[in-house]
Amino acid sequence: MAKDINKTIFTEETKLKLDIFRECFREWYPVFLHNQYIKRLYIYDMFAGSGKDVIGNFGSPLILLQEAIGEDRQHCEYLRKNQAPTVWFGFNEKDPKKMSELQRHVDEEIAECKNSCHYDDCVFDKSFFYQHDDFQDLIKNPRLQRILGNKQYGKFILLDQYGFKQITDEIFLQLVNAPKTDFIFFIASSFIKRFQQLPAVTAYFKKENISFDETKPKECHRVIANYFRGLLPPQKEYYLHSFTIQKGKNYYGLIFGSNHSLGMEKFLRVCWRQDPFAGESNCNINNDFQADELFHIPGVSNKKQAVSEQIKQLILNKEICSNIEGLKYALLQGCEPKVYVDVIDKLRKYHIVTIDGTFNRTSANIHNAKQYNIVII
């Protein structure tokens, strides 16, 4: 039976995971809230728990609520405007007792917020619906299927599963193909590595598509992320990024998915704030020199250097022929787009390339970047 983390004090690793959830949703929510083409927002926490740990630290559902309200209720104020979309929270917790606790905690937070609010009503008074279903049954619910498939609805889906069994290949692809949908899920990668030959694992993962390097234990979550990346339909532009969390000798991780480059930009911003070396772990995954080590150079990152060199060679080989291709390549490698801009700046400085079009240094909101072509001199 899985350990009930709500009955203990959250560990530092759990707090890190929750911080990433919080920052990810904080980046996501305003984008969809202010999108005039979105009619509804659905915020799902499919493994919600009871909402708090034993000393009152917020779990994921209360974090989502807190961020949806916003600092000084800024998002609530916006929601009172007629053009704002309707916001719905869907919290699922299989254990009815924990679900009852969660409802109580949500009601308490709403009541406390009302006590200090100058409005008599609350924009979220009727925004919550609760389920205590098995996830495999819930994901097949016809109403949920219709919501996932609706292009006018923005969806943020949090899947903080215990272990690794719930996010099957089929469910992963269903989420990937859902329009206007970003998701983030937790997975216990070390356990897949440890028991990869057992039926309990092979029932969920095709073992021929997973190959672990025993000399690189820190990279086991990367292997799992690459397994899911390998499921993506050919030619489909899709953004996937992972974050490894080490706890003792075990490695767990998060996997984020988005159909849109802006979703990836925002998630990478969160990850690089947490890990300024690689943007993907709490365990110095690329063995960069730390601040107190002899060869440490501030701002130097093994990953950035590697991706920069890849971009340079792809430009020289005429495989990256425009700024849009370069910016997207950086994103797909798990780097913020500025890495491409730094490379093209150097190539132009040394007269290795020139630009056909109007040069710009756009490295954020790249979906709005004006395209130029790269010409080898």
N, C-alpha and C positions, 0 to 999 in steps of 0.2 A: 504493500500500500504506500502511495506517495506521501511524503512528509507534508504536513499542513503548515506552510510558512506563516499563515496568519495567526498561529498559536504560539509563535516565538517572536523574538526581535529580528527584524530584517537584517541579514548579513550585509557587509559592505558591498559584496558582489550583487546582491539583490537590489541594494540602493542604487548602484551604478546602472543596472538594467532599468530601473524605474526612472532614473534621471534621463536616460536616453529616450524612453517612452515619452516622458514629459516634454523634452526639448523637440523631439520629432513632431509631436502633435502641436506644439506651440508654433512651429514653423508652418505646418500644414494648414491649420484651421483658418487663419485670416485670408489665405489665398482663395479658399473655396467660399468662405463667408462673404467676401466682397466680389465674387464672380456673378455678374448679372445674368448669366445663362444657367445658373444652378438654381433649381427650385427647392430642393430639399438637401439637407446634410444628414447622413446616417453615421453615427459614431458607435462602433461595435466593440465590445470587450467580451470575447467568447469564452474566456476562462477567468471570470471576474474575481472569484474569491469573496471574502467577506468585507473587503474594503479597507481594512486597517490591520496592522500587526498588533501584538499584545500590548504595546505601549502607546498606540495611537498614531504611528507613522502611516501616512496615506499609502494605500495600494493603488493599482492602476485605475480603477473606475472613479475614485474620488479625485485622482490627479487629472483625469480627463475632464471631469466636471469643473474643477478649479480653473483649469486653463480655458475652458469654454466660456466661463464667466469673464475672465480677463482681469488684468490689474486695474483696480479702481472701477471694476464693472464695465470696462470699455466695450467689450463685445456685447454685453447685455444692452447697453445704450444703442448700439448699432442695430441689434435685432428688433428694437422697437420701431424702426423705420419700415415702412410698407414694402420697400423693395428687397428687404432682407429675406433669405431663404428660411424655411422652417427647419429647426434642428431637432433631431431625435437621437436619444441614447438607447442602445440595445445592450443590456447586460445579461449574460448567461452564466449560470453557475449550477453545475449538475447536482451539488449537495443542497437539498432544500433548506437545511438549517443555516448554512452559510449564506444562501440567497436571502433568507429572512433577515439575517444580520446586516447584509449589504443594503437592503431596502431601508432598514432603520438608520443606518449610517448616512445614506443619501438624504433621507428625510430630515435628519438632524442638521446636515450641512445647509440644506435649503432653508430650513427654519432660522438658523443662525444668520444666514445671509440676509434674509427678510428683515430680521430685527434691526439691522443697521442700514437698510435701504429706504430711500424716501418715496418709493413707489409702493402702492398697496398690493399690487399683483406681482407675479414673477413670470418672466418669459419662459421659464422652464417648468412651470407648475404641472403641465401635462405632457412633458417631453420624454418620460421614462417608460420603457417597457422591459419586463423581466421574464426570463425563462430559466427553468432548471432542467434542461434537456441534455442528453448525451450529444456531444458535438457532431458526431457522424449523422445523427438524425436531424439535428438543427440545420446543418448545411444543405440538406435536401429539401427543406421547407419551401413549398411553392412560393409563398409570399417573399421570403428572403431571395429566392432565385429571381423573382421579378424585379426586386429592388437592385440587386447586383447588375442586372442587365440593362437598367435604365440609364441612358446617357445624360439625362437632366438631373440626376442625383449624384452628389459627391459622397464617396464612402471612405471612411478611415476604419481599418479593421485591425484590431489588436488580438493576437493569438498567443497568449502566454501559457502554452501547454506544459504539462508535466511530461518530461521524457522526450519522446520522438515519434510516437505512433499516430498522432492525430493528423498531421499535415502530409497526406499521401500525395503521390504524383498527380492523381486526378484532381484533388482539391487545390493543389498548387496551381495547376493549369487553369482551373476555373477562376481563381483569383487573378491570375495574369491576364486573362481574356475579359475580365469585367471592366467596362469603361468607367472612367473618372473614379478609379479605385486605387488607393495606396494601402499597402498592408505591411505589417511587421510581425514576425513570429520568432519565438524562442525555441531552441532545440538543443538537446543534450548530446553534443557531438562525440564526446569521449566514450559514451556508452555504445554508440554505433560502432566506433572503432574497436572497442574492447570485445564486443559480441557480434562482430560483423558476419561470422559464419553460422550463427545460430538462426533457427527458423523465426524466432521472435523479431529478428532484424531483417532477414531476407524476405519476410512477408511484406515489408514496406519499402525496401530499397533493393534495386537490382545490383547484386554484389559485383557483377562484372563491370559496372560503371563507377565503382569506388575503389581507389587505390591509395592506401595510406603509406607514407614514408616513416618507418619506425624511428629513423634518426631525427625526425622533425615533428615531435609531438605537439608543438605549439600550432602547427599548421593543420590539425585535423578538422577544425571548423571550416577552414578554407576549402578543404576537400569536399565537405558536405555542401557548401555554397556552390562549388563548381558542379556538383551532382545536379542540383536544382537548375543551375544555369544551362546545363546540357539538355534539360527538358524543354527549353524555350523553342517555339516553332522557328524553323529556319527563316531568315530574312525579316523576322519581326523585330522592330526597334523596341527594346525593352531594357529597363535599367534595374539592376540587382546589385545590392551591396551587403556585405556581412560585417559583423563586429564580434570578435572573439572575447570571451570573458573567462579568465582563468580563476579557478577556485581550488587552491591546493594543487594536487596533481591532475585535476580534471579540467577539461575545457568545454565550455558551453558556448552558446552564441546566439546572435540575432541575425535574421535575414530580412532585409527590406526590399520591397518591390514597388515599382511605379512605371506607368505607361509614358510618363512625361519627363523630359529632361529637368524641368523645374523641381519636380518632386525629388529627383536624385540630387540636384544641387543642394537642396535644403537639408536632406538627410546627411550628405557628406559634410556640410557645414557643422552639423551636430557632432559627427564622428571625429572630425579633425580638431574640434575643440577639446574632445575627450582624449585624443591621442595625436599630439602634434607631429609625431614621427611618421605614422603610417595611416592614421585615420581608420584603424580597424581592430584595435585590441587594447586591453589593459596590461599586456605582458611583454611589451617591447618585441613584437613578433619578428622584426627584421634585424634584431641585434644591433640597433643603432647605439652610438656612443652617447652616454648620459652626461648630464651637466657636470658631474663631479669626476669624470674620467679624462684621461690625458688627451685623447684625440678628439674630444668633443668640439664641434664647431657649431655655434648657434645658427639655427635655421637650416642646417644641412640634414637631409633625410635620405636614407638609402632608397626608399620607395620613389620619392620625387625624382631623384637622380636617374633611377632606372626607367621610369616612365618618360622623363624628358629625353633620354637617349633613344628610346623607342620612337617617340614622336619625330625626333630629328631624322632618324634613319628612314622612317616611312615618308617623310617629306622629300628627302633626297632621292628615294626610290619611286617617287611620284605616286605613292599609294595614299597619301594625304595631300589633296590638291586644293583645299579651301580651308578658310578659318572654321567653318561650321563642322567639317570633318575632323579637324584637329581638336576643337573644343569638345565634341562628343566623344572622341577617342579618350581624352583625358578622363571624362566622366565614367566611361565604361571600365576604365582601369582603376577606378576608386580614388581618383585625384580631383581636386577642384580645378575648374577650367583654366585658372591663371597659369597653370603649368605650361599649357600650350602657348599662351601669350609670351611668357618668358623665353621660350624656345624660338619663336618666330622673331622676337626682338633681336636676339643674338645673331640669327641667320641674316637678318636684314643689315645689322650693324657691320658684319664682316662681308657684305656684298655677295652672299652665297645665293640669296633669293631676292626677288622683287615682287611687287604686288600688282595684280591686274584688278583695278577697282579702287575703292576708297578704303584706306587702311583704318582700322579701329582696334582699340584694345579691350573691347567688350569681353568680360569674363564672368558676368553674372546675368541671370535671365537670358541665357544664350538663345532661347527660342525667338527672342526679338532681335538678335544680332543681325546686322547687315552683312551679307555675304561678300567676300572678295576671294579671288583665286590666287594661288601661289605659283610663281614662275621661277624655275631654276635658271640662274644666270650661267 
